Amino acid sequence: MYARSGRRVALALIAILSVVPVSFVHLIAHAAPAITADEVLAYTNVARFYEGVPFLAHDPLLSRVALTKMQDLFAREYFAHDAPTGEDVSDLADQVGYAYIAVGENLALGDFENSREVVEAWMESPGHRKNLLSSTYSEIGVAAGRGMYDGRKTWIVVQSFGLPRSSCSEIDDDLLRTIEGEREVLALLERVVEMRRAQLENVRTGTRTYRERVTSYNKAADLFNARMQAHRAHIERYNTEVETFNACILERTAGA
């Protein structure tokens, strides 16, 4: 689509949880070169303030995600959330070590006049507006640059949104490893108990040998039962952590 001023603008957005929805919008903007990442973030938070949505905090890792995406768009001259080799914002987040529950992305390409105009253009597009105002996200990284694209000098602006994994209580991975190790120990102890039981079958009751083997069996059974009780407590604790984490994710991403 061509703007009334004759300049071209394209916007794109993405919001990623487990499936990557993609939409592209061509909108109108006016020209002039004065766009910075800090200003884009500031105008974004102004828009969120007026809508009663908490501010987004700047995150350095998400800024690396946004910068990497912007540089790639210029270098390979494509305008899409998926790179020609298939990477998207979630892959870039993984590459920089950003542990997330949800990530999303807005893209803008065109002869925008200033940072405010970029944000206003996104706000005029329902999909981009949803990303920009989403209460799911609590952090953001922004990159803005002017360079050659399709034979002409223009702007590309990238917003990388994120909800860090730390927003929900962590699941204890060490506890899971403990549970897995306990299963191996319990399987071994169970075989010992069965062996001790088998040793009782061919011994006459009332004899010294029988009493000794009963004692040996009871010790093995007591140890197995104690280990099993602790194992069940660990499983219950781990399941509670998982349920709490999943409930937090559902609550935090309900509007995504």
C-alpha positions in Angstrom: 0.0 0.0 0.0 1.3 3.5 -0.8 0.9 6.4 1.7 -0.7 9.6 0.8 2.7 11.2 0.9 4.1 8.6 -1.5 6.1 6.8 1.1 5.8 3.2 1.9 5.3 1.5 5.3 4.9 -2.1 6.3 4.2 -3.5 9.7 4.2 -7.1 11.0 3.6 -8.7 14.3 4.0 -12.0 16.1 2.9 -13.4 19.4 4.5 -16.7 20.5 3.3 -19.1 23.2 3.4 -22.6 21.8 2.1 -21.8 18.3 3.4 -18.9 16.3 0.6 -16.7 14.9 1.7 -14.4 12.1 0.0 -11.4 10.5 1.2 -8.7 8.2 -0.3 -5.2 7.8 0.7 -2.4 5.4 0.0 1.0 6.9 0.7 4.6 6.2 3.4 6.7 7.8 5.1 10.0 7.1 8.8 10.6 6.6 12.0 11.9 8.3 14.9 10.2 10.0 14.8 10.5 13.8 13.9 7.2 15.5 15.6 5.7 18.5 15.0 2.5 20.5 14.7 4.5 23.8 12.0 6.8 22.3 10.1 3.8 20.9 10.1 2.3 24.3 9.0 5.5 25.9 6.1 6.1 23.5 5.1 2.4 24.0 4.9 2.8 27.7 3.0 6.1 27.3 0.4 4.1 25.2 0.2 1.5 27.9 -0.2 4.1 30.6 -3.2 5.6 28.9 -4.7 2.1 28.6 -4.1 1.3 32.3 -1.5 -1.4 31.4 1.8 -1.8 33.5 4.9 -0.4 31.9 7.3 -2.7 30.1 10.8 -3.0 31.5 13.8 -2.9 29.2 15.6 -6.2 29.0 19.1 -6.3 27.5 18.7 -9.8 26.2 15.5 -8.9 24.4 17.3 -5.9 23.0 19.9 -8.3 21.5 17.0 -10.3 20.0 15.5 -7.2 18.4 18.9 -6.0 17.1 19.7 -9.4 15.7 16.3 -9.5 13.9 16.7 -5.9 12.6 20.2 -6.6 11.2 19.0 -9.8 9.6 16.1 -8.1 7.9 18.4 -5.6 6.3 21.1 -8.1 5.5 18.9 -10.6 3.7 16.2 -8.2 2.6 13.1 -10.0 3.8 10.2 -8.8 5.9 8.8 -11.7 7.8 8.8 -13.1 11.3 10.4 -16.4 10.1 13.8 -15.9 8.5 14.5 -17.6 5.2 16.3 -20.3 7.2 13.3 -20.7 9.6 14.3 -18.9 12.7 11.7 -16.8 14.6 11.7 -14.7 17.7 11.5 -17.7 20.0 14.7 -19.1 18.4 16.5 -15.8 18.8 15.4 -15.7 22.4 16.8 -19.1 23.0 20.1 -18.2 21.3 20.7 -15.2 23.6 19.7 -17.2 26.7 16.4 -15.5 27.4 14.3 -18.0 29.4 10.7 -17.2 28.7 7.1 -18.2 29.2 5.9 -16.1 26.2 7.6 -14.0 23.6 6.2 -11.8 20.8 7.3 -9.4 18.1 6.3 -6.3 16.2 8.0 -5.3 13.0 7.9 -2.0 11.1 9.4 -1.1 7.8 9.1 2.3 6.1 9.8 6.0 5.9 8.5 7.0 9.4 9.0 10.5 10.5 9.9 9.8 14.2 9.6 7.3 17.0 6.1 8.4 18.0 4.8 7.8 14.5 6.0 4.2 14.5 4.2 3.5 17.7 1.1 5.3 16.5 1.1 3.2 13.3 1.3 0.0 15.4 -1.5 1.3 17.6 -3.8 1.8 14.6 -3.4 -1.9 13.7 -5.5 -4.2 15.9 -3.0 -7.0 15.9 0.0 -4.8 16.7 -2.0 -2.9 19.2 -2.8 -6.1 21.0 0.9 -7.0 21.3 1.9 -3.5 22.3 -0.7 -3.3 25.1 -0.7 -7.0 26.1 -0.5 -7.5 29.9 1.0 -10.8 29.2 4.4 -9.2 28.5 6.4 -7.5 31.2 9.7 -6.9 29.3 10.8 -5.6 26.0 13.8 -4.9 23.8 13.7 -2.5 20.9 16.0 -1.9 17.9 15.7 0.8 15.3 17.9 1.4 12.3 18.0 3.1 8.9 19.7 1.3 6.0 19.4 0.0 2.5 16.4 -2.2 1.8 15.2 -3.2 -1.7 17.4 -0.5 -3.3 16.3 2.4 -1.1 17.2 3.8 2.3 14.5 3.2 4.9 13.8 2.4 8.6 13.3 -0.9 10.2 12.0 -1.0 13.8 11.7 -4.2 15.9 9.9 -4.7 19.2 10.7 -8.0 21.0 8.3 -8.7 23.9 8.8 -11.2 26.7 7.4 -12.7 29.8 10.4 -14.2 31.6 10.2 -17.7 33.1 11.1 -16.2 36.5 7.6 -14.5 36.5 6.2 -17.8 37.8 7.6 -19.8 40.6 10.3 -22.2 39.4 9.9 -25.9 39.3 12.7 -27.6 41.2 14.6 -29.6 38.6 16.9 -31.0 41.3 13.8 -32.5 42.9 12.9 -34.2 39.7 16.3 -35.7 39.4 16.0 -36.9 43.1 12.7 -38.6 42.2 14.2 -40.3 39.2 17.1 -41.5 41.3 14.7 -42.8 44.0 12.9 -44.9 41.5 16.1 -46.8 40.8 16.8 -47.3 44.4 13.3 -48.5 45.1 13.4 -51.0 42.3 16.6 -52.4 43.8 15.1 -52.5 47.3 12.0 -54.2 46.1 14.1 -57.0 44.6 15.8 -57.4 47.9 12.5 -57.6 49.8 11.3 -60.2 47.4 14.5 -62.2 47.8 14.2 -62.1 51.6 10.6 -63.2 51.3 11.6 -66.2 49.1 14.2 -67.2 51.7 11.4 -67.7 54.2 9.4 -70.2 52.2 11.5 -73.3 52.7 12.5 -72.7 56.3 10.6 -74.3 59.2 8.9 -71.8 61.4 10.1 -71.5 65.0 13.7 -72.2 64.1 16.6 -69.9 64.7 17.2 -69.6 61.0 13.6 -68.7 60.4 13.7 -65.9 63.1 16.9 -64.5 61.6 15.4 -64.5 58.1 12.2 -62.9 59.4 14.3 -60.1 61.0 16.3 -59.7 57.7 13.0 -59.5 55.8 11.4 -57.0 58.1 14.5 -54.7 58.0 14.4 -54.8 54.2 10.6 -54.2 54.1 10.9 -51.3 56.6 13.7 -49.7 54.6 11.7 -50.0 51.4 8.5 -48.6 53.0 10.5 -45.6 54.5 12.1 -44.9 51.1 8.7 -45.2 49.4 7.1 -42.8 51.8 9.8 -40.2 51.2 9.5 -40.8 47.4 5.7 -40.2 47.5 6.2 -37.0 49.5 8.7 -35.8 46.9 6.3 -36.6 44.0 3.5 -34.8 45.8 5.7 -31.7 46.3 6.9 -31.8 42.7 3.4 -32.1 41.3 2.3 -29.2 43.4 5.1 -27.1 42.0 4.1 -28.1 38.4 0.4 -27.3 39.1 1.3 -23.9 40.6 3.6 -23.1 37.6 1.0 -24.1 35.1 -1.7 -22.1 36.8 0.6 -19.1 36.8 1.2 -19.5 33.1 -2.5 -19.8 32.3 -3.2 -16.7 34.4 -0.3 -14.6 32.9 -1.1 -15.6 29.3 -4.9 -15.5 29.5 -5.1 -12.4 27.3 -2.4 -13.5 24.8 
